[in-house]
């Protein structure tokens, strides 16, 4: 070889071979020096690049990229499936329907549609009558400015021009129909929220509801009841025979008070909410049995365009002729449905109510807002129309009374 192997390895690539030994020595010395220069320049470039990355970032740093050509292809045709004959698709005559098909009773219950079938028939093989629930009756807004007065305790009902009465304006319209009529009044609402909500939602709108004046949300509860279609009445606390052992509550109307004092206490109760068609006694057997003490109260009720309902819990009714003398519509419940608050006892009273309605044509009943009472009444009214009976509001027993009519009879 013309030169040593280390001379070949240390000679920079791409450079011509030196022609003299001196040039070879100078080239050998320039090699390391040039390497240090290249390394230093590379480090500077790397440092400059790192600073740029820190300052500006690299949106595609580290991401591999490749360009691929995409070719669109026609979808493969779906395989042909042989159609089964129509006879094969039809179910066998004796094949039971699938479980997904609900029974007629389930469909009726879920939809709210009542199907009335002839007595003793379960399958819809014969002619049926389908009754779709009517929309909720819209009661007149309350309070009506034409029927509103201002008193010491707040807004009060009053008789409007042309003898316009709250009894007529706030009443629930009676639905047309044939057959004996039944009016039911549920009392004691507005105090317990659960009982009030259950009565409003579970009972038919034709059932009238009476609210005690003591609940903190009584105004809102009465408004919800009217929005649901229920006619509402006001319960006024009245003195019982064993008062004060049995105390109806604050502002109780007493036989020992003068007429003006009882009128002021009645005005307090009347100002608690609006939209009621009449007043109902809350206890009060002693007061209602005293004609001298009760007549001014009844007269005040009639003068404000309202009616009075005796809930029937007292042993004796209001003295005969007192309503005509006081010029106030008066009605008394013929039956108290839950005098014995047991399911079997309530069912017996409901059966008696139905029998009396068929015999008399109209019957008024009262009940308290006990959970068992609400449940039994709601159950009993489900197929009332199918039995040929109609529910009407309590105002039907108070409106259009003639002077010689019985107080509990609706014209």
Secondary structure, 3 states (H helix, E strand, C coil): CCCCHHHHHHCCCCCCCCCCHHHHHHHHHHHHHHHHHHHHHHHHHHHHHHHHHHHHCCCCCCCCCCCCCCCCCCCCCCCCCCCCCHHHHCCCCCCCCCCCCCCHHHHHHHHCCEEECCCCCCCCCCCCEEECCCCCCCCCCCCCHHHEEECCCCEEECCECCCECHHHHCCCCCCCCCCEEEEEEEEEECCCHHHHHHHHHHCCCCCEEEEECCCCCHHHHHHHHHHCCCCEEEEEEECCCCCCCCCCCCCCECCCCCHHHHHHHHHHHHCCCCCCCEEEEEECHHHHHCHHHHHHHHHHHHHCCCEEEECCCCCCCCCCCHHHHHCCCEEECCEECCCCCCHHHHHHHHHHHHHHHHHHCEEEEEEECCHHHHHHHHHHCCCCHHHCEEEECHHHHCCCCCCCCCCCCCC
